[in-house]
Amino acid sequence: MLKFRASFLSLALMLAVPFAPQAVAKTAATTAASQPEIASGSAMIVDLNTNKVIYSNHPDLVRPIASITKLMTGDGRARRAIAAG
Protein backbone atom coordinates (compact mmCIF):
# COMPACT_ATOMS: atom_id res chain seq x y z
CA MET A 1 0.00 0.00 0.00
CA LEU A 2 2.88 2.39 0.78
CA LYS A 3 4.43 1.72 -2.64
CA PHE A 4 1.08 2.55 -4.31
CA ARG A 5 0.81 5.88 -2.43
CA ALA A 6 4.37 6.84 -3.35
CA SER A 7 3.75 5.99 -7.01
CA PHE A 8 0.46 7.91 -7.04
CA LEU A 9 2.08 10.97 -5.43
CA SER A 10 4.96 10.89 -7.92
CA LEU A 11 2.53 10.68 -10.84
CA ALA A 12 0.43 13.55 -9.47
CA LEU A 13 3.51 15.77 -9.06
CA MET A 14 4.78 14.96 -12.55
CA LEU A 15 1.43 15.99 -14.02
CA ALA A 16 0.98 19.13 -11.89
CA VAL A 17 4.48 20.67 -12.09
CA PRO A 18 4.37 21.75 -15.78
CA PHE A 19 1.27 23.88 -15.10
CA ALA A 20 2.59 25.66 -11.99
CA PRO A 21 4.92 28.22 -13.71
CA GLN A 22 2.13 29.27 -16.08
CA ALA A 23 -0.21 30.05 -13.20
CA VAL A 24 2.43 32.15 -11.42
CA ALA A 25 3.38 34.02 -14.60
CA LYS A 26 -0.23 34.95 -15.39
CA THR A 27 -0.81 36.24 -11.87
CA ALA A 28 2.35 38.37 -11.87
CA ALA A 29 1.56 39.85 -15.29
CA THR A 30 -1.98 40.74 -14.23
CA THR A 31 -0.76 42.44 -11.05
CA ALA A 32 1.90 44.43 -12.90
CA ALA A 33 -0.57 45.56 -15.54
CA SER A 34 -3.23 46.63 -13.05
CA GLN A 35 -0.90 48.83 -10.97
CA PRO A 36 1.29 51.15 -13.06
CA GLU A 37 4.65 52.14 -11.63
CA ILE A 38 4.79 55.87 -10.92
CA ALA A 39 8.05 57.46 -9.78
CA SER A 40 6.44 60.10 -7.54
CA GLY A 41 6.08 59.68 -3.79
CA SER A 42 2.33 60.21 -3.91
CA ALA A 43 -0.27 60.34 -6.66
CA MET A 44 -4.02 60.26 -7.18
CA ILE A 45 -6.11 59.99 -10.34
CA VAL A 46 -9.82 60.80 -10.03
CA ASP A 47 -12.61 60.53 -12.61
CA LEU A 48 -14.17 64.00 -12.36
CA ASN A 49 -17.52 62.84 -13.79
CA THR A 50 -18.12 60.20 -11.11
CA ASN A 51 -15.68 61.38 -8.39
CA LYS A 52 -14.34 57.81 -8.32
CA VAL A 53 -10.66 57.30 -7.43
CA ILE A 54 -9.09 55.40 -10.31
CA TYR A 55 -5.55 55.16 -8.87
CA SER A 56 -3.94 56.25 -5.63
CA ASN A 57 -0.47 55.85 -4.16
CA HIS A 58 -0.05 57.35 -0.67
CA PRO A 59 -2.83 59.91 -1.30
CA ASP A 60 -2.65 61.43 2.21
CA LEU A 61 1.09 62.14 2.03
CA VAL A 62 1.63 65.91 1.86
CA ARG A 63 4.35 66.83 -0.63
CA PRO A 64 5.68 70.27 -1.63
CA ILE A 65 4.88 71.54 -5.11
CA ALA A 66 7.75 71.08 -7.55
CA SER A 67 7.87 74.67 -8.82
CA ILE A 68 6.19 78.05 -8.57
CA THR A 69 5.55 77.91 -12.34
CA LYS A 70 2.84 75.31 -11.80
CA LEU A 71 1.11 77.55 -9.28
CA MET A 72 1.27 80.57 -11.59
CA THR A 73 -0.09 78.56 -14.54
CA GLY A 74 -3.01 77.33 -12.46
CA ASP A 75 -3.69 80.83 -11.16
CA GLY A 76 -3.70 82.31 -14.67
CA ARG A 77 -6.07 79.66 -16.00
CA ALA A 78 -8.40 80.07 -13.03
CA ARG A 79 -8.54 83.85 -13.52
CA ARG A 80 -9.31 83.44 -17.25
CA ALA A 81 -12.04 80.91 -16.49
CA ILE A 82 -13.63 83.22 -13.90
CA ALA A 83 -13.46 86.19 -16.28
CA ALA A 84 -15.06 84.13 -19.07
CA GLY A 85 -17.92 83.26 -16.76
Long-range contacts (C-beta under 8 A, 24 or more apart in sequence): none
